[in-house]
């Protein structure tokens, strides 16, 4: 599928927001969840410090592509001697993007297992991260996430020792306003799932109503547990709105269901435009189990917009504080992806950082 890009600016202290009209296809992965320690090299006499690392290898959101970036960061820290006399290693566990599994793994593999952990990175997706971040400080652990972006986590009364690298989603508001104003769209409808991430996004969108020439923001909200999403789609409620501009705030497997139904109801371009998050895995629309072919899914996606971050890399050959240029990082990252037989991955720059 061809790719087109438009750029809209966010506030100066965060990266630009990109709009990509299509995504890129790749192959699927056979890598399964792991629970073990990646130790230091044999013969290294430095004192090991162990990081607890929780990623998601399955479920609503998969971020196993972070592993090569994190491994490269650990190798770089150990090589340049950032911690004199110490060497980093990490213990990896799989949250399956499920809050119950994440809490169980947090205690079994992070808190109670040996060696003791000096810090915690995780837990792989919004559902797993939020629940572990509420309690990790009780165990004297500083927690960092390189995937989550929920505004809720900025509440220091709940999340006392939790930090996230990505800017929270509320900062996308300026870019969203520019998108709507650029195309003279004054009405917006959102279909969202009732998870932390998407509820916060919905609150943001509702706040746009009134100012900025946005006259109406409506929504259809669903908790997947109630199985009402399919009912909303079947009776046409999701698409029976005054707005033909629809923001789909959900994980990719639910988005596949919505877009397939949109195709069968002929609620597609040129009469409808869909806006989606842009952090889905590559080629997500082509791994569908719903009643749509790849061609039909591409018809539903045609001229849709996906919002993601632009890393604003101006000089890809400039050596950074890590001792690597972006081009060097990219080459080493892709070598790690190949070595681990990974696919459906994101580039992992935030996790390397």
Buried (B, 14 or more C-beta within 10 A) or exposed (E): BEEEEEEBEBEEEBBBBBBBBBBEEBEEBEBEBBEEBBBBEEEEEBEBBBBBBBBBBBBBBBBBBBBBBBBBBBBBBBEEEEEEEBBBBBBBBBBBBBBEBBBEBBEEBBBEBEEBBBBBBBBBBBBBBBBBBBBBBEBEBBBBBBBBBBBBBEEEEEBBBBEBBBBBBBBBBBBBBBBBBEEEBBBBBBBBBBBBBBBBBBEBBBEBBEEBEBEEBBBBBBEBEEEBBEEBBEEEEBBEBEBBBBBBBBBBBBBBBBBBBBBBBEBBBEEBBBBBBBBBBBBBBBBBEBEBEBEBBBBBBBEBBBBBBBEEEEEEEEEEEBEBBBEBBBEBBBEBBEEBEBBBBBBBBBBBE
